[in-house]
């Protein structure tokens, strides 16, 4: 089945509908609905679009809605905004931009049938070697498109004979890039597993069989089937070890299906509620895969680090941690209750005029199965009036499909960093500075590029639910083929309902 808008749209709307149902089920039990209206007027000067002679005024109106459900049979959240943009000069004169982040988990039959899902829409570069845009930039860029993704996973789970946990899962996913077929794909898969269900056992075991088929709209269809067995050992209350082995067959590397043996080991260490370290290493058909995750929290500080190497159908996309996630981790010790903590975090970010969902989403889309190696470090510190946040990332992506065109099999290397600092001048005003840099390394046929951007913003609460702000952003994009410099002044008014 080829992915298109008719494929993606049902998954997206089902995710939205269930998230809405979860939020509307009852306000008294940890549920909430919030809406806002963001109006902005920008003056933009971009050397690539004519400099001062091609300067333009850009008007933007963004109604947004946020839904939350933390209890009941449907748990999840949804954040959606639709920006209506009008330009004074450059084409297109008018356009719309969507922003969506939604996830939910529904208990259809208590303790047996569950339904998990996610949906997202975000701006992303089509190619890592094309023109790159700074976060928040509205300059016309043919290399930047809306990328929508949706996943849906029904899960049937139960206990057999009081000691065996059984689970059957169906996985459906789709990705669609607006305006191009590049990267469009659908995934269908299923898994069946049996595992020990007695809590507190020193030894555990598991059996799992999986199948996954990925159909690229302008590529070919690939399939991977695997089966493995695992054993686990609870060394003590803080440390557990695991080992696994099995086999998998796939046609992701070549058109003919090939079978190979697999093995892996893992460890999980949790010495305290504030510290976690987990590592898994596996030997697979494409070589060594791994996943290492570390987290550490202090009363006002949160540190996290992740390193992964695995197959991917979404290109070199990195999913950095949002400002909201960073501050949720920072305040976990101070405010243990997740509902009260979420309210406190949103109130703090609103006072500092920081977008909770604003992240730098570097990467590109791909039409072939790749091996992606990704590293991400995140740090945040929350003070009474002063707040810091920083991230650094690096990714290396190589297509493993030998049937794909030679140009698309080149290794793409991305790395960069971003940071923000905000200071509350008074109970109703604050100043914020942000900066970011994204670099793409050159290949044998493609040149490198380097995007640097810095923003300074001031915000003032002018009403109980109204904030005004002024900001200035300056960006420099260095490239042998299409460099530019951009300066932007933005005034905005945000009303929350």
GIFEN-V213102 format. One record per residue. N is the residue number from 1. RES is the residue in one small letter. PHI is phi in whole degrees, 0 to 359 (999 if undefined). PSI is psi in whole degrees, -180 to 180 (none if undefined). NEAR is the number of other C-alpha atoms within 8 Angstrom. Layout:
N|RES|PHI|PSI|NEAR, N|RES|PHI|PSI|NEAR
This chain:
1|x|999|128|4, 2|x|273|136|8, 3|x|284|132|16, 4|x|212|-172|8, 5|x|296|-33|7, 6|x|290|-22|7, 7|x|280|-45|9, 8|x|285|-38|15, 9|x|299|-44|8, 10|x|298|-38|8, 11|x|295|-43|14, 12|x|298|-49|11, 13|x|292|-32|8, 14|x|294|-42|8, 15|x|299|-44|16, 16|x|296|-44|11, 17|x|297|-43|8, 18|x|290|-36|11, 19|x|295|-41|19, 20|x|298|-43|10, 21|x|298|-39|9, 22|x|297|-36|14, 23|x|279|-29|15, 24|x|271|-4|8, 25|x|294|-27|6, 26|x|171|119|7, 27|x|287|-24|9, 28|x|282|-12|5, 29|x|243|70|8, 30|x|60|46|10, 31|x|231|152|14, 32|x|202|155|9, 33|x|229|132|9, 34|x|224|146|9, 35|x|226|156|10, 36|x|210|160|11, 37|x|229|118|11, 38|x|248|118|13, 39|x|246|134|11, 40|x|224|146|11, 41|x|231|121|11, 42|x|241|146|11, 43|x|245|117|11, 44|x|239|130|13, 45|x|238|118|13, 46|x|231|123|15, 47|x|298|-30|10, 48|x|289|-25|9, 49|x|254|23|9, 50|x|109|2|9, 51|x|62|-143|10, 52|x|295|-29|8, 53|x|288|-24|5, 54|x|253|14|11, 55|x|300|148|13, 56|x|220|152|11, 57|x|267|136|11, 58|x|234|120|12, 59|x|260|138|11, 60|x|221|129|12, 61|x|236|125|11, 62|x|231|99|11, 63|x|282|138|11, 64|x|226|155|12, 65|x|222|141|12, 66|x|233|131|11, 67|x|236|145|14, 68|x|215|135|15, 69|x|222|120|15, 70|x|248|1|10, 71|x|210|172|9, 72|x|91|-167|8, 73|x|276|-12|8, 74|x|234|120|14, 75|x|239|133|14, 76|x|169|-174|13, 77|x|212|157|13, 78|x|215|133|15, 79|x|229|119|12, 80|x|225|136|11, 81|x|221|140|11, 82|x|239|114|11, 83|x|266|127|11, 84|x|256|117|11, 85|x|243|134|12, 86|x|233|128|10, 87|x|251|147|13, 88|x|276|-25|8, 89|x|227|-64|9, 90|x|289|149|10, 91|x|277|148|7, 92|x|284|147|7, 93|x|294|-38|9, 94|x|232|145|9, 95|x|200|165|8, 96|x|237|145|8, 97|x|230|129|9, 98|x|260|148|11, 99|x|221|124|11, 100|x|217|138|12, 101|x|216|115|11, 102|x|217|144|14, 103|x|208|149|13, 104|x|205|160|14, 105|x|221|120|11, 106|x|246|137|11, 107|x|260|93|12, 108|x|290|-47|9, 109|x|238|118|7, 110|x|310|127|6, 111|x|67|11|7, 112|x|225|-57|10, 113|x|248|124|12, 114|x|235|159|13, 115|x|223|116|12, 116|x|250|146|12, 117|x|200|157|12, 118|x|218|158|12, 119|x|208|143|16, 120|x|209|150|11, 121|x|222|127|12, 122|x|209|157|10, 123|x|281|136|9, 124|x|207|149|12, 125|x|289|140|14, 126|x|285|-41|11, 127|x|235|141|9, 128|x|289|-17|10, 129|x|260|-3|9, 130|x|274|-171|8, 131|x|293|132|8, 132|x|254|149|11, 133|x|241|144|9, 134|x|289|154|9, 135|x|302|131|6, 136|x|88|-9|4, 137|x|289|138|6, 138|x|250|11|4, 139|x|297|144|7, 140|x|297|128|7, 141|x|213|108|8, 142|x|291|-13|5, 143|x|271|-1|10, 144|x|247|129|11, 145|x|223|161|12, 146|x|284|130|12, 147|x|244|119|12, 148|x|253|137|13, 149|x|228|149|13, 150|x|211|141|15, 151|x|227|148|12, 152|x|216|130|13, 153|x|218|98|11, 154|x|287|138|11, 155|x|228|125|12, 156|x|252|122|10, 157|x|224|142|12, 158|x|192|171|9, 159|x|250|129|10, 160|x|256|126|8, 161|x|62|16|5, 162|x|79|-5|6, 163|x|224|-4|9, 164|x|237|122|12, 165|x|271|126|12, 166|x|245|140|12, 167|x|215|135|11, 168|x|235|130|11, 169|x|227|138|11, 170|x|247|132|11, 171|x|242|126|12, 172|x|233|135|11, 173|x|210|152|12, 174|x|212|148|15, 175|x|227|135|14, 176|x|224|131|15, 177|x|253|121|13, 178|x|294|130|9, 179|x|86|-3|5, 180|x|206|157|5, 181|x|271|-9|10, 182|x|299|125|11, 183|x|87|-11|15, 184|x|294|130|15, 185|x|201|160|14, 186|x|235|151|14, 187|x|231|135|12, 188|x|230|136|11, 189|x|200|171|11, 190|x|206|158|11, 191|x|212|149|11, 192|x|228|133|11, 193|x|219|150|11, 194|x|232|139|11, 195|x|207|163|11, 196|x|292|141|10, 197|x|241|11|9, 198|x|269|112|7, 199|x|292|147|4, 200|x|83|5|4, 201|x|288|144|7, 202|x|288|-34|8, 203|x|242|136|8, 204|x|232|164|10, 205|x|216|163|10, 206|x|201|148|11, 207|x|230|135|11, 208|x|213|140|11, 209|x|233|134|11, 210|x|227|153|11, 211|x|218|142|11, 212|x|213|127|11, 213|x|240|128|11, 214|x|243|124|12, 215|x|245|107|14, 216|x|274|137|15, 217|x|291|-35|13, 218|x|246|19|9, 219|x|233|-153|9, 220|x|248|173|8, 221|x|266|130|8, 222|x|238|156|10, 223|x|218|143|11, 224|x|228|129|12, 225|x|239|138|11, 226|x|214|156|11, 227|x|212|135|11, 228|x|208|164|11, 229|x|238|148|11, 230|x|221|154|11, 231|x|228|147|11, 232|x|230|152|12, 233|x|227|120|10, 234|x|273|95|11, 235|x|297|-49|9, 236|x|207|-169|6, 237|x|294|-22|6, 238|x|259|-24|10, 239|x|235|132|12, 240|x|226|147|13, 241|x|236|156|12, 242|x|212|156|11, 243|x|216|150|11, 244|x|209|159|11, 245|x|200|156|11, 246|x|175|-149|11, 247|x|212|160|11, 248|x|214|148|13, 249|x|238|143|11, 250|x|202|157|12, 251|x|235|27|12, 252|x|287|-32|11, 253|x|275|-44|9, 254|x|227|165|9, 255|x|295|-37|7, 256|x|284|143|5, 257|x|283|134|8, 258|x|234|145|7, 259|x|248|143|8, 260|x|212|160|9, 261|x|274|153|10, 262|x|228|153|12, 263|x|208|160|11, 264|x|195|160|11, 265|x|224|157|11, 266|x|208|161|11, 267|x|212|144|11, 268|x|226|127|12, 269|x|232|123|10, 270|x|226|80|10, 271|x|290|-20|8, 272|x|203|165|7, 273|x|298|-17|6, 274|x|264|-6|9, 275|x|230|135|11, 276|x|213|137|14, 277|x|220|125|11, 278|x|225|137|12, 279|x|219|135|11, 280|x|224|135|11, 281|x|229|132|11, 282|x|225|148|11, 283|x|256|118|10, 284|x|232|-174|11, 285|x|295|-26|8, 286|x|263|1|6, 287|x|121|-150|6, 288|x|276|129|9, 289|x|246|154|11, 290|x|204|163|12, 291|x|211|119|12, 292|x|234|126|12, 293|x|229|132|12, 294|x|227|140|11, 295|x|221|142|12, 296|x|211|132|10, 297|x|235|140|13, 298|x|245|174|9, 299|x|307|-34|8, 300|x|235|6|10, 301|x|230|144|11, 302|x|227|131|15, 303|x|237|137|11, 304|x|216|150|11, 305|x|212|137|12, 306|x|219|141|12, 307|x|224|128|12, 308|x|222|152|12, 309|x|218|118|12, 310|x|196|174|9, 311|x|284|154|8, 312|x|212|147|9, 313|x|248|4|10, 314|x|249|19|10, 315|x|74|-146|15, 316|x|263|25|14, 317|x|296|131|10, 318|x|252|138|9, 319|x|253|84|5, 320|x|296|163|9, 321|x|280|133|8, 322|x|287|165|10, 323|x|301|-38|12, 324|x|299|-47|11, 325|x|296|-39|8, 326|x|300|-49|14, 327|x|284|-25|13, 328|x|297|-39|11, 329|x|289|-39|9, 330|x|298|-43|16, 331|x|268|10|13, 332|x|298|-38|11, 333|x|284|-42|10, 334|x|290|-38|6, 335|x|232|88|9, 336|x|296|-35|8, 337|x|292|120|7, 338|x|295|-33|8, 339|x|290|-48|8, 340|x|295|-36|8, 341|x|293|-41|13, 342|x|297|-41|9, 343|x|297|-41|8, 344|x|294|-40|8, 345|x|295|-46|11, 346|x|295|-37|10, 347|x|294|-41|8, 348|x|292|-45|8, 349|x|293|-35|12, 350|x|294|-39|9, 351|x|294|-32|11, 352|x|271|2|14, 353|x|58|43|11, 354|x|250|133|8, 355|x|285|118|8, 356|x|301|-33|9, 357|x|264|3|7, 358|x|287|119|8, 359|x|222|156|9, 360|x|275|122|7, 361|x|247|76|10, 362|x|289|159|10, 363|x|139|-164|13, 364|x|199|170|13, 365|x|256|154|13, 366|x|224|154|11, 367|x|244|31|15, 368|x|205|154|12, 369|x|294|133|13, 370|x|233|164|13, 371|x|257|120|13, 372|x|245|127|15, 373|x|251|120|11, 374|x|230|138|13, 375|x|229|136|11, 376|x|217|129|12, 377|x|240|135|11, 378|x|224|139|13, 379|x|220|140|12, 380|x|216|145|14, 381|x|223|130|12, 382|x|241|116|12, 383|x|255|-174|7, 384|x|292|-44|5, 385|x|237|-21|7, 386|x|249|134|10, 387|x|226|142|12, 388|x|234|153|11, 389|x|206|143|13, 390|x|208|148|11, 391|x|218|148|12, 392|x|223|143|11, 393|x|215|160|11, 394|x|204|139|11, 395|x|218|147|14, 396|x|229|123|12, 397|x|233|129|13, 398|x|225|126|11, 399|x|292|135|12, 400|x|255|2|12, 401|x|278|107|12, 402|x|288|-12|8, 403|x|272|-9|7, 404|x|284|157|9, 405|x|304|147|7, 406|x|301|-38|6, 407|x|298|-37|5, 408|x|282|-7|7, 409|x|266|4|12, 410|x|291|147|9, 411|x|284|129|9, 412|x|252|125|13, 413|x|243|120|10, 414|x|241|142|12, 415|x|206|157|11, 416|x|178|-175|11, 417|x|202|162|11, 418|x|210|157|12, 419|x|203|157|11, 420|x|213|147|11, 421|x|222|134|11, 422|x|226|147|12, 423|x|223|129|11, 424|x|274|112|12, 425|x|288|-36|9, 426|x|205|177|6, 427|x|301|-17|5, 428|x|238|2|10, 429|x|219|154|13, 430|x|205|164|15, 431|x|232|141|13, 432|x|224|138|13, 433|x|235|133|11, 434|x|228|153|11, 435|x|209|152|11, 436|x|206|157|11, 437|x|215|136|11, 438|x|227|130|12, 439|x|233|135|11, 440|x|246|125|13, 441|x|283|150|10, 442|x|287|153|9, 443|x|241|-172|10, 444|x|294|-27|4, 445|x|239|-13|5, 446|x|240|139|7, 447|x|281|163|11, 448|x|279|168|12, 449|x|212|162|13, 450|x|212|119|11, 451|x|246|123|14, 452|x|239|139|12, 453|x|212|143|12, 454|x|221|141|11, 455|x|225|139|11, 456|x|236|128|11, 457|x|225|146|11, 458|x|235|137|11, 459|x|228|152|13, 460|x|219|131|10, 461|x|281|119|12, 462|x|253|-3|8, 463|x|199|174|6, 464|x|301|-35|5, 465|x|232|25|8, 466|x|229|133|11, 467|x|234|142|13, 468|x|241|150|12, 469|x|210|157|12, 470|x|230|138|11, 471|x|215|156|11, 472|x|228|133|11, 473|x|232|141|11, 474|x|228|130|11, 475|x|230|145|12, 476|x|230|124|11, 477|x|245|115|12, 478|x|261|124|10, 479|x|201|145|10, 480|x|290|-22|8, 481|x|258|-38|5, 482|x|208|65|8, 483|x|283|162|11, 484|x|199|165|10, 485|x|233|141|11, 486|x|223|134|11, 487|x|235|134|11, 488|x|222|133|11, 489|x|249|133|11, 490|x|227|132|11, 491|x|243|136|11, 492|x|219|156|11, 493|x|225|123|11, 494|x|241|127|11, 495|x|243|128|10, 496|x|253|141|9, 497|x|244|none|6
